[in-house]
């Protein structure tokens, strides 16, 4: 699992890819946590059932956030 990226940076935003298990330890869930680079406040958080889905979701939201930031400039 170490070969999987845990952090995706695009423009001003960063998505951390995190793994979590429920209390019965039978299911694994993946999350992306989105924030601006250098700032601790969470902008978005979403849960997925697979690592690949979390990465795809993170990349999609990063693209949208960066397009919005560019348009606002």
Secondary structure as UniProt FT lines:
FT   TURN            2..3
FT   STRAND          7..10
FT   TURN            11..12
FT   STRAND          13..21
FT   TURN            23..24
FT   STRAND          28..36
FT   TURN            37..38
FT   STRAND          44..48
FT   HELIX           51..72
//
